[in-house]
Amino acid sequence: MRILADLVLVLHLVFVVFVAVGGLVVLRWRQMGWVHAPAALWGAAIELSGGVCPLTPLENRLRAAAGESGYEGGFVEHYLLPVVYPEGLTRWVQLFLGAGVLLLNGAIYWWIWKTRGDRR
């Protein structure tokens, strides 16, 4: 179960990075916008609403099933957990992160839309 929990954590980290800067991927591969836009909206909605991503309780259940009570020990716990679950994550920080996701990716998508006509 611990390996599954670690895999969920890595998936969570990849998803967070994709939400935050996946618009840059769309600059190269435009069709990825169909995947990234909903992911970015979901990530921003979770942050702005103060909700919890479904991957978090899944990881916690897997860790509990493995008999773990915390995130200490290996590489994954030491290096990746602070990125996915930063210390000092307040409601204001969540709002800032959610707004940042919308602004950054909105600017990228606006630029793609604006330059789309130039490429045709």
C-alpha positions in Angstrom: 0.0 0.0 0.0 2.9 2.4 0.7 4.0 2.2 -2.9 0.5 3.0 -4.1 0.4 5.9 -1.7 3.7 7.1 -3.1 2.5 6.8 -6.7 -0.6 8.8 -5.8 1.6 11.5 -4.3 3.8 11.6 -7.5 0.6 11.7 -9.6 -0.7 14.6 -7.5 2.6 16.5 -7.9 2.6 16.0 -11.7 -1.1 17.2 -11.8 -0.2 20.3 -9.7 2.7 21.2 -12.0 0.5 20.5 -15.1 -2.3 22.7 -13.7 0.2 25.5 -12.9 2.3 25.6 -16.0 0.6 23.3 -18.5 -0.4 26.3 -20.6 3.3 26.3 -21.7 2.8 22.7 -23.0 -0.2 24.0 -25.0 2.0 26.6 -26.6 3.9 23.7 -28.3 1.0 21.2 -28.7 -2.2 23.1 -29.1 -4.4 20.1 -28.9 -3.3 19.6 -25.2 -5.5 22.6 -24.4 -8.5 20.2 -24.4 -6.8 18.4 -21.5 -5.1 21.3 -19.8 -8.0 23.9 -19.7 -10.3 21.6 -17.6 -7.4 20.6 -15.4 -6.4 24.2 -14.8 -10.0 25.2 -14.0 -10.4 22.2 -11.6 -7.1 23.1 -9.8 -8.1 26.7 -9.5 -11.6 25.8 -8.3 -10.1 23.5 -5.6 -7.8 26.3 -4.4 -10.3 29.1 -4.6 -13.1 27.1 -2.9 -10.7 25.8 -0.2 -11.7 22.3 -1.2 -9.6 19.2 -1.1 -8.4 17.3 -4.2 -9.7 13.7 -4.2 -6.1 12.5 -4.5 -5.4 13.7 -0.9 -7.9 11.5 0.9 -7.0 8.6 -1.4 -3.3 8.9 -0.5 -4.1 9.2 3.2 -6.3 6.1 3.1 -3.5 4.2 1.3 -1.0 5.4 3.9 -3.3 4.4 6.8 -3.8 1.0 5.2 0.0 0.6 5.0 0.2 1.3 8.8 1.8 4.7 8.3 0.9 7.7 10.4 3.1 10.3 8.8 5.2 11.4 6.0 8.7 10.8 7.2 11.3 8.5 5.9 12.0 8.2 2.2 12.8 10.4 -0.8 9.2 10.9 -1.7 8.2 12.0 1.7 11.2 14.2 2.3 11.3 16.0 -1.1 7.9 15.8 -2.7 5.5 16.2 0.2 6.5 19.8 1.0 5.8 20.8 -2.6 2.3 19.2 -2.7 1.5 20.0 1.0 3.5 23.1 1.8 3.8 24.2 5.4 1.9 27.4 6.2 -0.8 26.8 3.5 -3.4 29.4 4.6 -6.7 30.3 3.0 -5.1 33.5 1.6 -2.2 31.5 0.1 -4.8 29.2 -1.5 -6.7 32.1 -2.9 -3.4 33.6 -4.2 -2.4 30.2 -5.8 -5.8 29.8 -7.4 -5.8 33.3 -8.8 -2.2 32.8 -10.0 -3.2 29.6 -11.9 -6.1 31.5 -13.6 -4.0 34.6 -14.4 -0.9 32.7 -15.8 -2.8 30.3 -17.8 -5.4 32.9 -18.9 -2.5 35.0 -20.3 -1.1 32.0 -22.1 -4.4 31.1 -23.6 -5.1 34.7 -24.5 -1.8 34.9 -26.3 -2.5 31.6 -28.2 -6.0 32.9 -29.2 -4.5 36.3 -30.3 -1.7 34.7 -32.4 -3.9 31.9 -33.8 -5.0 34.1 -36.7 -1.4 35.0 -37.5 -0.5 31.4 -38.1 -3.3 30.6 -40.6 
